[in-house]
Amino acid sequence: MDGIVGIYSPEDDELVSKAFLATGACQHRGKASTGLAVGNSKGIYVYKGLGRIADVIDGDIAKTFQHLSPVAAIGNIGYTKQRIPEKINVEPIEIRPRETSKLKLVLTMDGYLIKEDDLKAELEPRYRFQTNNKTEVVGALLHQYILLEGISFAAGEKLVDSLKGRGTFALTALVHDGIETHLIALNDDKAFEPFCYATIDGAFIACSESCSHRRLGGTTEKEYDGAEMTICSSSGIETRRLTNKPIMPDIFQGVYFGNVASMFRGKEVFQIRRELGLGLTEQYPASRADVVIPNPESGWGVTVGVAEGLDKQLLPALIKLPQAVRTFQESARKTRTQEVGLKFGGIDSLLKAKNIAMGDDSIVRGTVSEGGSVWVVYNAGAKFVEFWISYGPMIFPSFKEWHRGEDCLHELAARRAFPDGNPYDKSLDEINGAVAKLIGVDEVRYNTLEGIKKVAGDGSFQALDASYPIDEIYWPGWLKVEVERYHRYRP
């Protein structure tokens, strides 16, 4: 879930500064690494490293890049793709053909590719792979298709077709053809990853989220539909959709991962979360709560809606501490459970002897709630806790976790709650009760798939119903068995 940016703005004295700000606005999408690349008439230049953008790109680097008189730039905020981040895998990545080529391509991508070994093996006679990053495979494919078709929509169409059903992506790329640098922006045919564009003060800007456009003083012109491509060059800027198939955006990014001020399929993320909270109070009209509190930070939106719907006071009684570590990137449940204790502080005067309605976006593994926020709230003296969840029971893993094997399935809280059975034949009330017992609260109040669709629209709800953007031929065997089992109980 990287944050990516692409800017085309010739003769712009602030191009690098704009790239820095637009990329930095996506910092919430990753903290492992940062990279920028700029292109001019002579070539493409890359600078990257491990850490947040302010730790990697300093004023001297920005000035050096700007002195190159660039016409375009791309940026990446990196999410941890491997257990240990390595600089060699940081984006943007330069594609290296084995034979001398006048065509130079540097790209960055938000997305994921399944079982790419056959693609890599097919490309290896013609390309030198330097990393373990799947983005490099996508870039080599794009380079190959540009050699065949030129810098064109036909090359983009070939890339989309070759990755159809086996991956999701939104990418920005700088391509130097020996004469000038072009900017390309392209996404997969399902528009699974968030991606949007705008023109602000003459600069074309494609980015993961609209918060980048707001950071530059503009607003988003359009969110990319599936297989939509932009090509920028001295000849002009053109955007074209390469297919007209239905899209399948990742709804969870609107519910949880996106910046609250960003737009998601035409709707502000904060309002999506608020409306999900309001909907929950229609589903569960009775409440014992004296006050409503968020599970910070992602729980704020749903909690505003819950407080509004229940007509109860909203208080910031649970605080995310400055030294907090980002535990959702840890794969080991024990490690996460130990570390979440560092994340939260509770305010005794607001929680003691109170019945609490606590809001959050989701319960994935349950470790953040089980070992951190829930314990802190009770430790501060709360006598009763209702846990209001804007998403539904997550019974399937993200396809981006499949490489970890069956562990990514069995560690989910909605599954751990039924160690001797499965959640498929259980009612929502039964799941609420079992998960409440697992994480140690008095009540859990999950949303329904229908309630989420009413607010966020249609798309992929992979964790709730296995509606993956990946064709079944690429699914692991254990998942196929589990989904068949699911459909036997819920035809």
C-alpha positions in Angstrom: 0.0 0.0 0.0 2.6 2.5 -1.1 1.9 6.2 -1.8 2.9 7.2 -5.4 3.0 10.5 -7.3 3.8 11.6 -10.8 4.1 15.2 -11.9 4.6 16.7 -15.4 5.3 20.4 -15.4 8.0 21.7 -17.9 9.7 25.0 -17.0 8.5 24.8 -13.5 10.9 26.3 -10.9 9.0 24.5 -8.2 8.6 21.1 -9.7 10.8 19.3 -7.2 9.2 21.1 -4.3 5.8 20.1 -5.6 6.9 16.5 -5.9 8.3 16.5 -2.4 5.0 18.0 -0.9 2.7 15.7 -2.9 4.7 12.6 -2.0 5.0 13.6 1.6 1.2 14.1 1.8 1.0 10.3 1.3 3.2 9.6 4.3 0.4 7.7 6.1 0.6 5.0 3.4 4.1 3.9 4.4 7.1 4.7 6.6 9.7 2.2 5.5 11.3 4.1 2.6 11.1 7.2 0.3 12.3 7.9 -3.2 12.2 10.6 -5.9 13.2 10.6 -9.5 13.3 13.5 -12.0 13.7 13.5 -15.8 14.9 16.1 -18.2 16.0 16.2 -21.8 19.3 14.3 -21.0 18.0 11.5 -18.8 16.5 10.4 -15.5 18.0 10.8 -12.0 17.0 8.8 -8.9 17.5 9.4 -5.2 16.1 7.1 -2.5 16.6 5.6 0.9 15.1 4.0 4.0 12.9 6.1 6.3 10.3 8.8 6.0 10.5 11.5 3.4 11.9 14.2 5.7 14.7 11.8 6.7 15.6 10.9 3.1 15.1 14.0 0.9 16.8 17.1 2.3 17.1 20.6 1.0 20.4 19.9 -0.8 18.9 17.0 -2.7 15.9 19.0 -3.7 18.1 21.9 -5.0 20.3 19.5 -6.9 17.3 18.0 -8.6 15.8 21.4 -9.4 19.0 22.6 -10.9 18.7 19.8 -13.5 15.7 21.7 -15.0 13.4 18.6 -14.8 10.2 18.4 -16.8 8.7 15.5 -14.8 9.1 13.8 -11.4 7.8 10.7 -9.7 7.8 9.9 -6.0 7.2 6.9 -3.7 6.4 6.5 0.0 7.2 2.8 0.7 5.2 0.4 2.8 7.1 -2.6 4.2 6.9 -5.3 1.6 9.5 -7.5 3.2 10.1 -8.4 6.9 13.2 -6.2 6.9 13.2 -3.2 4.6 16.3 -3.1 2.2 17.5 -0.1 0.3 17.9 -2.1 -2.9 14.1 -2.7 -3.0 13.2 1.0 -2.5 11.3 2.7 -5.3 11.5 4.3 -7.8 13.3 1.5 -9.6 15.3 1.8 -12.8 14.7 -1.1 -15.4 18.0 -2.5 -16.7 17.8 -4.3 -20.1 20.7 -6.6 -20.9 21.2 -5.1 -24.3 22.0 -1.5 -24.9 18.8 0.5 -25.3 18.1 4.2 -25.8 14.9 3.7 -23.8 15.3 4.4 -20.1 12.4 3.6 -17.8 12.1 4.4 -14.0 8.9 3.6 -12.2 7.1 3.3 -8.9 4.0 1.3 -8.2 1.3 0.8 -5.6 0.0 -2.7 -5.9 0.8 -6.4 -5.7 1.5 -9.2 -8.2 0.7 -12.9 -7.6 3.0 -15.8 -8.7 5.2 -13.7 -10.9 8.0 -16.3 -11.3 6.9 -17.3 -14.8 6.9 -13.7 -15.9 10.3 -13.1 -14.4 11.7 -16.2 -16.0 10.4 -15.1 -19.4 12.0 -11.7 -19.0 15.3 -12.7 -17.5 17.1 -13.3 -20.8 16.4 -9.7 -21.7 16.5 -7.9 -18.3 18.9 -7.8 -15.4 16.8 -7.9 -12.2 18.4 -6.2 -9.2 15.7 -6.4 -6.6 13.1 -8.7 -5.0 10.5 -6.1 -5.6 7.5 -7.1 -7.8 7.5 -3.5 -9.2 10.6 -4.4 -11.2 8.8 -7.2 -13.0 6.0 -4.9 -13.9 8.5 -2.3 -15.1 10.4 -4.8 -17.3 7.1 -5.8 -18.9 6.3 -2.1 -19.6 9.7 -1.5 -21.0 9.3 -4.5 -23.3 5.9 -3.3 -24.6 7.2 0.2 -25.2 10.0 -1.2 -27.3 7.4 -3.0 -29.3 4.7 -0.3 -29.5 6.4 3.0 -28.6 5.4 5.2 -25.8 1.7 4.7 -26.5 -1.7 3.5 -25.3 -1.1 0.2 -27.1 1.9 -0.5 -24.8 -0.3 0.3 -21.8 -3.0 -2.0 -23.1 -0.5 -4.9 -23.4 0.6 -4.4 -19.8 -2.9 -4.4 -18.5 -3.7 -7.5 -20.5 -0.6 -9.4 -19.3 -1.4 -8.7 -15.6 -5.2 -9.2 -15.8 -6.4 -11.3 -13.0 -3.0 -11.8 -11.4 -2.3 -8.5 -9.8 -3.4 -5.0 -9.0 -1.4 -1.8 -9.7 -1.4 1.9 -10.0 1.9 3.2 -11.4 3.8 6.3 -12.5 6.8 6.0 -14.7 9.4 8.3 -16.3 10.5 7.2 -19.8 13.4 8.8 -21.6 13.4 8.0 -25.3 16.8 9.5 -26.1 15.3 12.9 -26.8 12.9 13.8 -23.9 11.4 12.5 -20.7 7.7 11.4 -20.8 5.5 10.7 -17.8 3.1 7.7 -17.8 0.4 7.0 -15.3 -1.6 3.7 -15.6 -3.7 1.4 -13.4 -5.1 -2.1 -13.6 -8.4 -2.9 -15.2 -10.3 -3.2 -11.9 -9.1 0.2 -10.5 -8.4 -1.8 -7.2 -5.8 0.6 -5.9 -6.8 4.3 -5.3 -5.4 6.6 -8.0 -6.4 10.1 -9.1 -5.2 13.1 -11.1 -5.6 16.9 -11.4 -4.0 19.9 -13.1 -2.9 22.5 -10.7 -1.3 25.8 -11.9 -0.4 24.1 -15.1 1.2 21.0 -13.5 -0.4 17.6 -14.2 -0.3 15.5 -11.0 -1.3 11.8 -10.7 -1.2 10.4 -7.1 -2.5 7.7 -4.8 -4.8 10.0 -2.9 -6.4 13.4 -3.4 -4.7 14.7 -0.2 -1.7 15.3 -2.4 -3.7 17.6 -4.6 -5.0 19.4 -1.6 -1.4 19.8 -0.3 -0.6 21.7 -3.5 -3.6 23.9 -3.2 -5.8 22.2 -5.7 -8.6 19.6 -5.9 -8.9 16.3 -7.7 -10.2 16.4 -11.2 -10.9 12.7 -11.5 -10.3 9.3 -9.9 -8.9 6.9 -12.5 -11.3 4.2 -13.7 -10.0 0.8 -14.6 -7.2 0.5 -17.2 -7.0 4.3 -17.6 -3.7 5.7 -18.8 -2.2 9.2 -19.1 0.8 10.0 -21.3 2.6 13.4 -20.9 5.2 14.7 -23.3 6.1 17.9 -25.2 3.3 16.9 -27.6 0.7 17.4 -24.9 -1.2 15.5 -22.2 -3.7 12.8 -23.0 -5.7 10.4 -20.8 -7.6 7.5 -22.3 -9.4 4.5 -20.9 -8.1 1.3 -22.5 -11.1 -1.0 -21.5 -14.7 -0.3 -20.3 -15.1 -3.2 -17.9 -16.7 -2.7 -14.4 -14.3 -1.6 -11.8 -13.6 -3.2 -8.4 -12.1 -0.7 -6.0 -10.7 -1.9 -2.6 -13.4 -0.7 -0.3 -11.2 -1.3 2.8 -8.9 1.5 1.7 -11.8 3.9 2.2 -12.9 2.4 5.4 -9.4 2.2 7.0 -6.3 3.1 5.1 -7.0 6.4 3.3 -6.3 9.9 4.6 -9.6 11.2 6.2 -9.5 14.2 3.9 -9.0 12.2 0.7 -11.7 11.4 -1.7 -12.6 7.7 -2.3 -14.8 7.0 -5.4 -16.3 10.5 -5.2 -16.9 10.7 -1.5 -14.8 12.1 1.3 -13.2 9.4 3.4 -14.2 11.0 6.7 -17.8 11.1 5.6 -17.7 7.4 4.6 -16.5 6.5 8.0 -19.0 8.9 9.8 -21.9 7.5 7.8 -20.8 3.9 8.6 -21.0 4.9 12.3 -24.4 6.4 11.9 -25.6 3.2 10.1 -24.4 1.1 13.0 -26.6 3.0 15.4 -29.6 2.1 13.2 -28.5 -1.5 13.3 -27.9 -1.4 17.1 -30.3 1.3 18.5 -29.9 0.2 22.1 -26.7 1.2 24.0 -25.6 1.3 27.6 -22.9 3.9 26.9 -22.4 7.0 29.0 -19.7 8.4 26.6 -18.3 7.5 23.2 -14.6 7.3 22.5 -12.5 6.5 19.4 -9.8 3.9 19.2 -7.2 6.3 17.7 -6.4 7.2 15.1 -8.4 5.3 12.5 -11.4 5.0 14.8 -12.3 8.7 14.8 -14.6 8.7 11.7 -16.9 5.9 12.8 -16.9 7.2 16.4 -18.2 10.6 15.3 -21.1 8.8 13.5 -21.8 6.6 16.5 -21.8 9.5 19.0 -24.1 11.5 16.6 -26.5 8.5 16.2 -26.6 7.7 19.9 -26.7 11.4 20.9 -23.9 10.8 23.4 -20.9 12.8 24.3 -17.8 12.2 22.3 -14.6 12.3 24.3 -10.9 11.8 23.3 -10.3 9.6 26.4 -7.9 7.2 24.6 -4.7 8.7 23.3 -2.2 7.4 20.8 1.2 8.0 22.4 4.0 9.7 20.5 6.4 6.7 20.9 3.9 4.3 19.3 5.2 1.8 16.8 3.2 0.8 13.7 2.2 -2.7 14.6 0.0 -3.6 11.7 3.1 -4.3 9.7 4.3 -6.9 12.2 3.3 -10.5 11.1 3.9 -12.2 14.4 0.8 -12.0 16.7 2.9 -12.2 19.9 5.1 -9.4 18.8 2.1 -7.2 17.9 0.4 -8.0 21.2 3.5 -6.9 23.2 4.1 -3.8 21.1 0.5 -2.4 21.2 0.9 -1.8 24.9 3.2 1.0 23.9 0.6 2.7 21.7 -2.1 3.9 24.0 -2.7 6.0 27.1 -6.1 6.3 28.8 -7.5 9.3 30.7 -8.8 8.0 34.0 -11.0 11.0 34.8 -13.0 10.4 31.6 -13.2 6.6 31.7 -13.5 5.7 35.4 -16.8 4.0 36.3 -18.2 4.8 32.9 -20.0 2.6 30.3 -18.0 3.1 27.1 -18.9 2.9 23.4 -15.5 2.6 21.6 -15.4 2.9 17.8 -12.9 1.5 15.4 -12.6 0.8 11.7 -12.0 -3.0 11.9 -10.8 -5.9 13.9 -8.3 -7.9 11.8 -6.2 -10.1 14.1 -7.5 -8.5 17.3 -4.1 -7.9 18.8 -4.3 -4.1 18.8 -7.6 -4.3 20.7 -6.9 -7.4 22.8 -3.5 -6.3 24.1 -3.6 -2.5 23.9 -6.6 -0.2 23.7 -9.1 -2.6 25.4 -6.7 -3.2 28.3 -6.0 0.5 28.7 -9.7 1.5 28.8 -10.5 -1.1 31.5 -7.3 -0.3 33.4 -8.5 3.3 33.5 -11.6 2.2 35.3 -14.2 1.7 32.6 -16.9 -0.8 33.9 -18.5 -1.7 30.5 -17.2 -1.5 26.9 -19.2 -1.8 23.7 -16.8 -2.1 20.6 -18.5 -0.6 17.5 -16.8 -1.7 14.3 -17.4 0.0 10.9 -16.4 -3.0 8.9 -17.7 -6.6 9.0 -16.2 -9.8 10.4 -13.0 -10.4 8.5 -12.9 -14.1 7.7 -10.5 -14.1 4.7 -7.0 -12.7 4.4 -6.0 -10.0 1.9 -4.5 -11.5 -1.2 -1.3 -9.5 -0.4 -0.9 -11.8 2.6 -1.2 -15.2 0.7 2.5 -15.6 0.4 2.6 -16.2 4.2 0.6 -19.4 3.9 -2.4 -20.5 5.9 -1.2 -18.6 9.0 -2.7 -15.4 7.4 -6.1 -17.2 7.5 -6.1 -18.7 10.9 -4.8 -15.6 12.7 -7.9 -13.6 11.9 -9.9 -12.7 15.0 -13.2 -13.8 13.5 -11.6 -17.3 13.0 -9.7 -17.5 16.3 -13.0 -16.9 18.0 -14.2 -20.3 16.8 -11.3 -22.7 17.5 -13.4 -25.8 17.1 -15.6 -24.6 14.2 -15.9 -21.9 11.7 -17.7 -18.5 11.4 -19.5 -19.4 8.2 -22.5 -21.0 9.8 -22.8 -18.5 12.6 -25.2 -15.5 12.9 -23.8 -12.0 13.3 -24.9 -12.0 16.9 -22.9 -15.2 17.5 -19.8 -13.8 15.9 -20.2 -10.5 17.9 -20.4 -12.5 21.1 -17.4 -14.8 20.3 -15.1 -12.0 19.2 -16.1 -10.0 22.2 -15.0 -12.8 24.5 -11.8 -13.3 22.5 -10.6 -9.7 22.7 -11.9 -9.1 26.2 -14.8 -6.6 25.8 -18.4 -6.8 26.9 -19.9 -6.4 23.4 -18.7 -6.2 19.8 -21.0 -4.6 17.2 -19.9 -5.5 13.7 -21.3 -3.9 10.5 -22.9 -5.9 7.8 -21.8 -6.2 4.1 -25.1 -4.6 3.1 -24.6 -1.7 5.5 -21.1 -1.0 4.2 -22.2 -1.2 0.5 -25.0 1.3 1.3 -22.4 3.9 2.3 -19.2 3.0 0.3 -20.7 1.5 -2.8 -19.7 -1.7 -4.7 -16.2 -3.0 -5.0 -14.0 -5.6 -3.5 -14.8 -6.8 0.0 -12.2 -9.6 -0.1 -11.9 -10.1 3.7 -15.7 -10.4 4.1 -16.8 -12.6 1.2 -13.6 -13.6 -0.8 -14.5 -11.1 -3.6 -10.8 -11.0 -4.7 -9.5 -9.0 -7.7 -7.4 -12.1 -8.5 -8.6 -14.9 -10.8 -9.1 -18.2 -9.0 -6.4 -19.9 -11.1 -3.9 -17.9 -9.0 -5.4 -18.7 -5.6 -3.4 -21.0 -3.2 -5.0 -24.5 -2.8 -5.8 -24.0 0.9 -7.8 -20.8 0.0 -9.8 -22.6 -2.7 -10.8 -25.3 -0.2 -11.8 -22.7 2.4 -13.9 -20.6 -0.1 -15.7 -23.7 -1.3 -16.5 -24.5 2.4 -17.7 -20.9 2.8 -20.1 -21.2 -0.1 -21.6 -24.4 1.2 -22.7 -22.6 4.3 -23.6 -19.3 2.6 -24.7 -20.1 -1.0 
